[in-house]
Amino acid sequence: MMASADDRAGARDIDPSTRQAEATEQAVVAAVETKAVLTRQRYLTFLILLLAAWVARGFLLPLAWAAVLAVAEWPLYRRALVRAPRHGGLLALGFTLATALLVILPISLAAVALAQESQAALGWLAQVQKTGLQEPAWLGALPLVGGRADAFWRDHIGNPQAANELLGTLSAGSLLGWTQSVGGQVAHGTLLFLITLVALSGLLARGAAIAEQAGQVARRMLGGFGEQFLDRLVAAMRATLNGTVLVSVGEGALVGVGYAIAGVPRPLLFAVLTIALAMVPFGAWLAFGAATLILLVQGNLLPAALLFGFSVVVMTVGDNVLQPRVIGSAVKLPFLLAIVGTFGGLESLGLVGLFVGPVVMVAMLLIWRQWMQAGRRL
């Protein structure tokens, strides 16, 4: 049905300001609806992320390990990728296999050494329970406390009855049960390690795309600060891991030379344990402290004292001089935050927390400084 001439004339007579007001109202309604849709999308995204984390909660630790290793290995992988740009998948697989070898080889050496010593340890345990543990010759000659130390040793360790009471709970059966429990934990750890390797290979192969997407998300969520924030976190994680591992290997190697010179049994095994424990604050002290006690029990007083002094010097210089220089300016944390991040991360996440904990403290410090700068601008 055709519109009448009067209707058309009325449409032409509508005030332009009225039309503009209607258009503005429609634009406001559309903007409100768009904002509401975006808000619902954010809530849905957050909910799905929480559900995904809950479903994958048993695998978050190996995934975190894979992320830490990928961040640390990314510069080397990128250099290799420049030389062979068409073989990214093979390079990722090669880096993953190299990582597995670096982890498995020390563990294998320690396992072989422990297996070789297990029978000797059981024999020594049975002999001590029958005859007691002979006291060191130097114990009674200690100034001031020598007599008391000698009497305490004879009463609680040196005679068969006391030694049997002290070590009676240890037997081949109990050690076998402990070994089976450890074997189950090792099997579970091996499965998680395989998941870590698979995730590491995928992260390296798609590292460029993941980095670009992470940068986009950081810019959308936090603006210009987001990209700087992400770069600082990645640099902190890489510096912490590389610095900790390099310094630990150096410390363990030097102390391992000291083990060999001092005559510690199985110096290679002790060196591997020292490298592993050196990643934990004050952990290496347990390793060279045990080696020192072995030398003391054997009566090697001077080598034990020299080994302990040499190890203390190596660990003090490594932890307080070399490690801060290797890590550099990427992690500028106050001492209290560094200690809280390291030990808190270790307690919460295990070994991976040694590297994730300080990074969390760095993130908190960056956010705090950003808030302070924003407050001064207002």
C-alpha positions as CSV (number, residue, x, y, z in Angstrom):
1,M,0.0,0.0,0.0
2,M,1.5,3.3,-1.1
3,A,2.2,6.0,1.5
4,S,0.1,9.1,1.2
5,A,1.5,12.5,0.2
6,D,0.6,13.8,3.7
7,D,2.7,11.0,5.4
8,R,5.7,11.7,3.2
9,A,5.4,15.4,3.9
10,G,5.2,14.7,7.7
11,A,8.4,12.6,7.5
12,R,10.2,15.4,5.8
13,D,9.0,17.8,8.4
14,I,10.7,15.9,11.4
15,D,13.2,18.1,13.1
16,P,16.8,17.0,12.3
17,S,17.7,17.4,16.0
18,T,15.1,14.8,16.8
19,R,16.6,12.4,14.3
20,Q,20.1,13.0,15.8
21,A,18.7,12.4,19.3
22,E,17.1,9.1,18.2
23,A,20.4,8.0,16.5
24,T,22.3,8.9,19.7
25,E,19.9,7.0,21.8
26,Q,20.3,3.9,19.5
27,A,24.1,4.2,19.7
28,V,24.0,4.4,23.5
29,V,21.7,1.3,23.7
30,A,24.0,-0.6,21.3
31,A,27.1,0.4,23.4
32,V,25.4,-0.7,26.6
33,E,24.5,-4.0,25.0
34,T,28.0,-4.5,23.6
35,K,29.5,-3.8,27.1
36,A,27.1,-6.2,28.7
37,V,28.0,-8.9,26.1
38,L,31.7,-8.3,26.7
39,T,31.2,-8.6,30.5
40,R,29.4,-11.9,30.1
41,Q,32.2,-13.1,27.8
42,R,34.8,-12.2,30.4
43,Y,32.9,-14.1,33.1
44,L,32.5,-17.1,30.8
45,T,36.2,-17.1,29.9
46,F,37.2,-16.8,33.6
47,L,34.8,-19.7,34.5
48,I,36.1,-21.9,31.7
49,L,39.7,-21.2,32.8
50,L,38.9,-22.2,36.3
51,L,37.2,-25.4,35.1
52,A,40.2,-26.2,32.9
53,A,42.6,-25.7,35.8
54,W,40.4,-27.9,38.0
55,V,40.4,-30.7,35.4
56,A,44.1,-30.4,34.8
57,R,45.0,-29.9,38.5
58,G,47.0,-33.2,38.7
59,F,49.2,-32.1,35.8
60,L,49.7,-28.5,36.7
61,L,53.1,-29.2,38.2
62,P,54.6,-30.9,35.1
63,L,53.1,-28.2,32.9
64,A,54.7,-25.5,35.1
65,W,58.0,-27.4,34.8
66,A,57.6,-27.4,31.0
67,A,56.9,-23.7,30.9
68,V,59.9,-22.9,33.0
69,L,62.2,-25.1,30.9
70,A,60.7,-23.6,27.7
71,V,61.4,-20.1,28.8
72,A,64.9,-21.0,29.8
73,E,65.7,-22.8,26.5
74,W,63.9,-20.4,24.2
75,P,66.9,-18.2,23.3
76,L,69.0,-21.2,22.3
77,Y,66.1,-22.7,20.4
78,R,65.5,-19.5,18.5
79,R,69.1,-19.3,17.4
80,A,68.9,-22.9,16.1
81,L,65.7,-22.1,14.4
82,V,67.3,-19.2,12.5
83,R,69.8,-21.7,11.0
84,A,67.1,-24.3,10.2
85,P,63.8,-22.4,9.9
86,R,62.0,-25.4,8.2
87,H,62.8,-27.9,10.9
88,G,61.2,-26.4,13.9
89,G,59.5,-29.6,15.0
90,L,62.7,-31.6,14.8
91,L,64.6,-28.9,16.7
92,A,62.0,-29.0,19.4
93,L,62.2,-32.7,19.6
94,G,66.0,-32.5,19.8
95,F,65.9,-30.0,22.6
96,T,63.4,-32.1,24.5
97,L,65.6,-35.2,24.2
98,A,68.7,-33.2,25.3
99,T,66.7,-32.0,28.3
100,A,65.6,-35.6,29.2
101,L,69.2,-36.8,28.9
102,L,70.5,-34.0,31.2
103,V,67.9,-35.0,33.8
104,I,68.0,-38.8,33.5
105,L,71.8,-39.2,33.3
106,P,72.6,-37.9,36.8
107,I,69.6,-39.8,38.3
108,S,70.8,-43.0,36.6
109,L,74.3,-42.6,37.9
110,A,73.0,-42.0,41.4
111,A,70.6,-45.0,41.2
112,V,73.4,-47.3,40.0
113,A,75.7,-46.2,42.7
114,L,73.0,-46.7,45.4
115,A,72.2,-50.2,44.0
116,Q,75.9,-51.1,44.2
117,E,76.1,-49.9,47.8
118,S,72.9,-51.4,49.1
119,Q,74.2,-54.8,49.8
120,A,77.3,-53.4,51.6
121,A,75.0,-51.1,53.6
122,L,72.9,-54.0,54.7
123,G,76.0,-56.0,55.7
124,W,77.4,-53.0,57.6
125,L,74.0,-52.6,59.4
126,A,73.9,-56.2,60.5
127,Q,77.5,-56.1,61.8
128,V,76.9,-52.9,63.8
129,Q,73.8,-54.4,65.4
130,K,75.9,-57.3,66.6
131,T,79.2,-55.7,67.6
132,G,78.3,-52.0,68.0
133,L,80.0,-49.1,66.1
134,Q,83.6,-48.5,66.9
135,E,84.3,-45.0,68.1
136,P,86.8,-42.8,66.2
137,A,90.2,-42.7,67.8
138,W,90.2,-38.9,68.0
139,L,86.9,-38.6,69.9
140,G,88.3,-39.0,73.3
141,A,91.1,-36.5,72.6
142,L,88.8,-33.6,72.0
143,P,89.4,-30.8,74.4
144,L,86.9,-30.1,77.2
145,V,84.2,-32.5,75.8
146,G,86.4,-35.5,74.9
147,G,85.6,-37.6,78.0
148,R,81.9,-37.0,77.9
149,A,81.7,-37.7,74.1
150,D,83.7,-40.9,74.6
151,A,81.3,-42.1,77.4
152,F,78.2,-41.1,75.4
153,W,79.5,-43.1,72.4
154,R,80.2,-46.2,74.4
155,D,76.8,-46.1,76.2
156,H,74.6,-45.3,73.2
157,I,76.5,-46.5,70.0
158,G,79.6,-48.4,70.9
159,N,78.1,-51.5,72.6
160,P,75.9,-54.1,70.7
161,Q,72.9,-53.7,73.0
162,A,72.7,-49.9,72.5
163,A,73.4,-50.2,68.8
164,N,70.7,-52.8,68.4
165,E,68.2,-50.5,70.2
166,L,69.2,-47.6,68.0
167,L,69.2,-49.4,64.7
168,G,66.8,-52.3,65.6
169,T,64.0,-50.9,63.6
170,L,66.1,-51.0,60.5
171,S,66.2,-54.4,58.8
172,A,66.3,-55.9,55.3
173,G,62.5,-56.1,55.4
174,S,61.9,-52.5,56.4
175,L,64.5,-51.4,53.8
176,L,62.7,-53.5,51.2
177,G,59.4,-51.9,52.0
178,W,60.9,-48.4,51.9
179,T,62.5,-49.3,48.5
180,Q,59.1,-50.4,47.2
181,S,57.5,-47.2,48.3
182,V,60.2,-45.2,46.7
183,G,59.8,-47.3,43.6
184,G,56.2,-46.4,43.3
185,Q,57.0,-42.7,43.8
186,V,59.7,-43.0,41.1
187,A,57.1,-44.5,38.7
188,H,54.7,-41.7,39.3
189,G,57.4,-39.2,38.9
190,T,58.5,-40.8,35.6
191,L,54.9,-40.4,34.2
192,L,54.9,-36.7,35.2
193,F,58.3,-36.3,33.7
194,L,57.1,-37.7,30.4
195,I,54.2,-35.3,30.4
196,T,56.7,-32.5,31.1
197,L,58.7,-33.5,28.0
198,V,55.7,-33.7,25.8
199,A,54.5,-30.3,26.9
200,L,58.1,-28.9,26.5
201,S,58.2,-30.1,22.9
202,G,54.9,-28.4,22.1
203,L,55.8,-25.2,23.8
204,L,59.1,-24.9,21.9
205,A,57.5,-25.8,18.5
206,R,54.7,-23.2,19.0
207,G,56.7,-20.7,21.1
208,A,56.5,-17.8,18.7
209,A,52.7,-18.0,18.3
210,I,52.3,-18.5,22.1
211,A,54.5,-15.4,22.8
212,E,52.6,-13.3,20.4
213,Q,49.2,-14.3,21.8
214,A,50.4,-13.8,25.4
215,G,51.6,-10.3,24.4
216,Q,48.2,-9.5,22.9
217,V,46.4,-10.6,26.0
218,A,48.7,-8.6,28.2
219,R,48.2,-5.4,26.1
220,R,44.4,-5.8,26.1
221,M,44.2,-6.5,29.8
222,L,46.9,-4.1,31.2
223,G,47.6,-1.7,28.4
224,G,51.1,-0.5,27.8
225,F,52.2,-1.8,31.2
226,G,51.1,-5.3,30.3
227,E,53.8,-5.9,27.7
228,Q,56.5,-4.6,29.9
229,F,55.1,-6.7,32.8
230,L,55.2,-9.9,30.7
231,D,58.7,-9.2,29.5
232,R,60.0,-8.6,33.0
233,L,58.4,-11.9,34.3
234,V,59.9,-13.9,31.4
235,A,63.3,-12.4,32.0
236,A,63.1,-13.0,35.7
237,M,62.1,-16.7,35.2
238,R,64.9,-17.3,32.7
239,A,67.6,-15.5,34.8
240,T,66.5,-17.3,37.9
241,L,66.6,-20.8,36.3
242,N,69.9,-20.3,34.4
243,G,71.6,-18.6,37.3
244,T,70.6,-21.2,39.8
245,V,71.5,-24.2,37.6
246,L,74.8,-22.8,36.4
247,V,76.0,-21.8,39.8
248,S,74.8,-25.1,41.3
249,V,76.7,-27.1,38.7
250,G,79.8,-25.1,39.3
251,E,79.6,-25.4,43.1
252,G,79.0,-29.2,42.9
253,A,81.9,-29.7,40.5
254,L,84.3,-27.8,42.7
255,V,83.1,-29.5,45.9
256,G,83.3,-32.8,44.0
257,V,87.0,-32.2,43.4
258,G,87.3,-31.7,47.1
259,Y,85.6,-35.0,47.7
260,A,88.0,-36.8,45.5
261,I,91.1,-35.2,47.1
262,A,89.9,-35.7,50.6
263,G,89.1,-39.4,50.0
264,V,85.4,-39.4,50.4
265,P,83.8,-42.7,49.3
266,R,81.9,-42.5,46.0
267,P,83.0,-38.9,45.3
268,L,81.0,-38.8,42.0
269,L,77.8,-39.8,43.7
270,F,78.4,-37.1,46.4
271,A,79.1,-34.6,43.7
272,V,75.8,-35.3,41.9
273,L,73.9,-35.0,45.2
274,T,75.7,-31.7,45.9
275,I,74.7,-30.3,42.5
276,A,71.1,-31.3,43.0
277,L,70.9,-30.1,46.6
278,A,72.7,-26.8,45.8
279,M,69.6,-25.7,43.9
280,V,67.8,-25.6,47.3
281,P,69.0,-22.9,49.7
282,F,71.5,-24.4,52.2
283,G,70.8,-27.9,50.6
284,A,74.4,-28.5,49.6
285,W,75.5,-28.1,53.2
286,L,73.7,-31.4,53.9
287,A,75.7,-33.2,51.2
288,F,79.2,-32.0,52.2
289,G,78.2,-32.1,55.9
290,A,77.5,-35.8,55.5
291,A,80.8,-36.3,53.6
292,T,82.6,-34.6,56.4
293,L,81.0,-36.8,59.0
294,I,82.0,-39.9,57.0
295,L,85.6,-38.7,57.1
296,L,85.4,-38.0,60.8
297,V,84.0,-41.5,61.6
298,Q,86.9,-43.0,59.5
299,G,89.3,-41.0,61.7
300,N,90.4,-38.6,58.9
301,L,90.2,-35.5,61.0
302,L,92.4,-33.1,58.9
303,P,90.9,-34.0,55.5
304,A,87.4,-33.6,57.0
305,A,88.2,-30.1,58.4
306,L,89.8,-29.0,55.1
307,L,86.9,-30.4,53.1
308,F,84.4,-28.6,55.2
309,G,86.2,-25.3,55.1
310,F,86.8,-25.5,51.4
311,S,83.1,-26.4,50.8
312,V,81.9,-23.5,53.0
313,V,84.1,-21.1,51.0
314,V,82.8,-22.4,47.6
315,M,79.1,-22.2,48.7
316,T,79.5,-18.8,50.3
317,V,81.2,-17.3,47.2
318,G,78.8,-19.0,44.8
319,D,75.6,-18.1,46.6
320,N,76.5,-14.6,47.6
321,V,78.8,-13.3,44.8
322,L,78.5,-15.4,41.6
323,Q,74.7,-16.2,41.6
324,P,73.6,-12.5,42.0
325,R,76.0,-11.6,39.1
326,V,74.8,-14.4,36.9
327,I,71.2,-13.6,37.5
328,G,71.9,-9.9,36.9
329,S,69.4,-7.1,37.0
330,A,66.4,-9.2,35.8
331,V,65.5,-10.1,39.4
332,K,65.9,-7.1,41.7
333,L,64.2,-8.4,44.9
334,P,64.8,-7.3,48.4
335,F,66.4,-10.1,50.5
336,L,63.3,-10.7,52.5
337,L,61.1,-11.1,49.4
338,A,63.7,-13.4,47.8
339,I,63.8,-15.7,50.8
340,V,60.0,-15.8,51.1
341,G,59.6,-16.5,47.4
342,T,62.2,-19.2,47.4
343,F,61.2,-21.1,50.5
344,G,57.5,-20.4,50.0
345,G,57.6,-21.6,46.4
346,L,59.6,-24.7,47.5
347,E,57.0,-25.6,50.2
348,S,54.0,-24.9,47.9
349,L,55.2,-26.3,44.6
350,G,58.2,-28.4,45.3
351,L,61.4,-28.0,43.3
352,V,59.7,-26.0,40.6
353,G,58.7,-23.5,43.2
354,L,62.3,-22.5,43.6
355,F,62.0,-20.8,40.2
356,V,58.3,-19.9,40.2
357,G,58.3,-18.4,43.8
358,P,60.7,-15.6,43.1
359,V,58.9,-14.8,39.8
360,V,55.7,-14.4,41.8
361,M,57.5,-12.0,44.1
362,V,58.8,-10.1,41.1
363,A,55.2,-9.8,39.7
364,M,54.0,-8.5,43.1
365,L,56.7,-5.9,43.2
366,L,56.1,-4.7,39.6
367,I,52.3,-4.4,40.3
368,W,53.1,-2.5,43.5
369,R,55.4,0.0,41.8
370,Q,52.9,0.5,39.0
371,W,50.2,1.4,41.5
372,M,52.6,3.8,43.3
373,Q,53.5,5.5,40.0
374,A,49.8,5.8,39.0
375,G,49.0,7.3,42.4
376,R,51.7,10.0,42.0
377,R,50.3,10.9,38.6
378,L,46.8,11.5,40.0
